[in-house]
Amino acid sequence: MSAPPNAPAGENKKGENQMDIKTLLDIIANQGFPIALSILLIFRIDKFMQEIVIAQKDSYRQILENTKEIHNTITNLNQQNREYYSLRFSEVQKELSGIKVELAPPR
């Protein structure tokens, strides 16, 4: 069906939009593949980004756990160090309390 000579292109005599099959196939052939490929790539990129986010969350959680473990280890070592030197200081005080030191008179 062709449009009357004075009708706008793409419209038939009833005013409805009309597109011939060749034009439609040309549009699908020229635009359909790039659109389909773009949609496929968007979904693949989205999946990849989700995997990256999950990996980052797992890494963050692992770093947080390791940091807590390091903090606990340092705290325990500090406590052991304080206990050791406190005990050692007490022993030295006991040893020194039994020693009488006589100072020689100044010359």
C-alpha positions as CSV (number, residue, x, y, z in Angstrom):
1,M,0.0,0.0,0.0
2,S,1.4,3.3,-0.8
3,A,0.4,6.6,0.7
4,P,-1.5,9.2,-1.3
5,P,0.8,11.7,-3.0
6,N,-0.1,14.5,-0.7
7,A,0.0,12.4,2.6
8,P,3.0,12.5,4.8
9,A,5.6,9.7,4.4
10,G,4.8,6.6,6.4
11,E,1.1,7.2,6.7
12,N,-1.7,5.6,4.6
13,K,-5.0,7.2,3.7
14,K,-6.5,6.4,7.2
15,G,-3.7,8.4,8.9
16,E,-2.2,5.3,10.6
17,N,1.6,4.8,10.6
18,Q,2.7,2.3,8.1
19,M,6.1,0.7,7.5
20,D,6.8,-1.7,4.7
21,I,8.4,-5.1,5.4
22,K,11.7,-4.2,3.7
23,T,12.2,-1.1,5.9
24,L,11.3,-3.2,9.0
25,L,13.7,-5.9,8.1
26,D,16.4,-3.3,7.4
27,I,15.9,-1.7,10.8
28,I,16.0,-5.1,12.6
29,A,19.1,-6.2,10.6
30,N,20.9,-2.9,11.2
31,Q,19.8,-2.0,14.7
32,G,18.6,-5.3,16.2
33,F,22.0,-7.0,16.4
34,P,23.8,-4.0,18.0
35,I,20.9,-3.6,20.5
36,A,20.9,-7.3,21.3
37,L,24.7,-7.3,21.7
38,S,24.5,-4.2,23.9
39,I,21.9,-5.8,26.1
40,L,24.0,-8.9,26.4
41,L,27.1,-6.9,27.3
42,I,25.2,-4.9,29.9
43,F,24.0,-8.1,31.6
44,R,27.6,-9.6,31.5
45,I,29.1,-6.4,32.9
46,D,26.4,-6.3,35.6
47,K,27.2,-9.9,36.7
48,F,30.9,-9.1,36.7
49,M,30.3,-6.0,38.8
50,Q,28.3,-8.1,41.3
51,E,31.1,-10.6,41.6
52,I,33.6,-7.8,42.2
53,V,31.3,-6.3,45.0
54,I,31.0,-9.8,46.6
55,A,34.8,-10.3,46.4
56,Q,35.4,-6.8,47.9
57,K,33.0,-7.6,50.8
58,D,34.7,-10.9,51.5
59,S,38.1,-9.3,51.4
60,Y,36.9,-6.5,53.8
61,R,35.5,-9.1,56.1
62,Q,38.7,-11.1,56.1
63,I,40.8,-8.0,56.7
64,L,38.5,-7.0,59.6
65,E,38.9,-10.5,61.1
66,N,42.7,-10.4,60.7
67,T,42.9,-7.0,62.2
68,K,40.9,-8.1,65.3
69,E,43.1,-11.2,65.6
70,I,46.3,-8.9,65.5
71,H,44.7,-6.6,68.0
72,N,44.0,-9.5,70.4
73,T,47.5,-10.9,70.0
74,I,49.1,-7.6,70.7
75,T,46.9,-7.0,73.7
76,N,47.8,-10.5,75.1
77,L,51.5,-9.9,74.5
78,N,51.3,-6.5,76.2
79,Q,49.5,-8.2,79.2
80,Q,52.1,-10.9,79.4
81,N,54.9,-8.3,79.1
82,R,53.4,-6.3,82.0
83,E,53.1,-9.4,84.1
84,Y,56.6,-10.5,83.4
85,Y,58.2,-7.2,84.2
86,S,56.0,-6.6,87.2
87,L,57.1,-10.0,88.6
88,R,60.8,-9.3,87.7
89,F,60.6,-5.9,89.3
90,S,59.2,-7.4,92.5
91,E,62.1,-10.0,92.6
92,V,64.7,-7.2,92.1
93,Q,63.1,-5.1,94.9
94,K,63.3,-8.1,97.2
95,E,67.0,-8.7,96.3
96,L,67.9,-5.0,96.8
97,S,66.0,-4.7,100.1
98,G,68.4,-7.4,101.6
99,I,71.5,-5.6,100.5
100,K,72.9,-2.8,102.6
101,V,75.0,-0.4,100.8
102,E,77.6,1.6,102.7
103,L,78.8,4.7,101.1
104,A,82.4,5.6,101.5
105,P,83.0,8.9,103.0
106,P,83.8,11.6,100.5
107,R,87.6,12.3,100.1
